[in-house]
Amino acid sequence: MVNQPSRATSARAAWQRSGAPNVEVTSIEDPGWRVRIKIRGTSLEDKDAHARRVERTEHDSFHTWLSKHVFDAECGALDLSEVLYEFRIWAEGARAPATRP
C-alpha cells in the first residue's frame, strides 16, 4: 500500500505554493486567540498601519497590529471572526492595524 498525502496536506501544500499568506491561529490563556498572518512577499507587504484596539469587556476585546511583515492580533474567545474581518477590511484598504512599538 502506497501512502498518499491527505487532502489537508495537499491543500496546505497548494496554499503555500500559491503565494498566499501563511495563517496561524493559536489559543491563549486569557481565554482567547492569537492570530498571525504572514504577508511578506504579498501585495499587502507595504501597506500602512495604524492602531486598532476594541475593548468592550475583559473577555470581549481585540487588538490588531503589524510587526515585521506579519498581521498580528489577539482577541477574546468569541472575537475570532471579528479579528478575521478586521484583517479583511485592512487588506481591502478600508483601515490599517497598528505597528506595535
Beta strands, then each sheet from edge to edge (+ up, - down):
strand 1: 22-28
strand 2: 32-38
strand 3: 52-57
strand 4: 60-66
strand 5: 70-76
strand 6: 98-99
sheet 1: 1+ 2- 5+ 4- 3+
sheet 2: 1+ 2- 5+ 4- 6-
end
